[in-house]
Amino acid sequence: TLLYTIKFELPSMYAAPRIYGDLEKSEPDISMYKMKPIYDHLSDNLGSCSSELEARQEKCLSDLEMLMKRVEKLQQPLCNGGMDGALQMKSCSNDLDARQAKCLRDLDTLMNRVEKLQTECSGSKSDGSSKKLDLVIGCSVGSPAVYTAAIMARKVNCLIKVFSHSSNKKEVDSTITDKLHKINQHDSDYFGLNLIYKDVSAPYFMAYPGRQIAVSGLGNILRYISRHQGFASLYNENQLEAAALVDEILSLVDSLEQRITGATSSDIGQLLNQIAGYLKSGPYLADQSLTIADIALCSCLAAMDPNTIPNSLKAYLTNCVKAHYELKVLKAFLPDWRKQ
């Protein structure tokens, strides 16, 4: 930093300007010969500054060269070789689609990992800021609601209690009960879901134990839990069009849940094909990410006979179970063909 003031004094119109240092107001006529030139104190450092500047310039040029190489590499065509015309364009398009699909899968996996960490952090809090679920789900033995309860218990990070009502006349599979009891066994310390086997035609839920008015439907159970826990990624009511699409698909899945037992295979197959049509635009039913519509469908598929499920939906179920930590809980309930 230059701390001197430059002043020009013209003794005559023909005299050259003289450079002065810092002048005190009390000595306006001090002789220029008593002043030290303002650049003299820098003369000793010019050599070292020059060499330092040269070194920095060399490093900048080296970095710039590396950057240019990277830009050239990125600008190179994705496909090279002896192909020409339409064949080369088709190959490039396939490579781009594969890279895009991989990026989407990696992004989805990362989002799920972040969401899992957020859920675990919120589940470990004991203060009033974290909402604890207290829900009663009633359903028949073998209902898709059993798998929905397992998935959402993993998502919420709570434990499950299983009961059998006096109206239930079906045999309860003790192995499934044991698996339900083991969900979050060492990760949580509170029971947020109470599963009651009853003789009912459709699954229902009650938000408070002992409440007399029940709300029926697999879609309603999932909507309530998502609203209660604030799972906007699964069901965001603020996005009106997306929420409407989820609701539309949930109505179809509720119809499928009612037809799993008692309906003909042709009726079920027609409904499955109608639902599978939503997968043409992406890997999930209603969006490019998992929603409660996917959880409802996966719960129904897990409760169905594998022979009645189209191959496209089998692959869809397998991919969902592999990609989402809350759906991985289904591995304990699925036959070996669905673990691949």
Protein Blocks (a to p, Z undefined) as FASTA:
>chain_A
ZZbdcddddfbfkbccdddddddfklmmbcfklpccfklmmmmmmmmmmmmmmmmmmmmm
mmmmmmmmmmmmmmpcfbgcjbehjlmmmmmmmmmmmmmmmmmmmmmmmmmmmmmmmmmm
mmmpcbfkbccddddddddehiaklmmmmmmmmmnopaddddddfklmbdcdfklmmmmm
mgoklmcccdfbdcdddddfbdcddfbghiabdcedjklmmmmmmmmnopaklocfklmm
lmmmmmmmmmmmmmmmmmmgopafklmmmmmmmmmmmmmnombfkbcbdcfklmmmmmmm
mmpcfklpcfklmmmmmmmmmmpmklmmmmmmpcfklmZZ
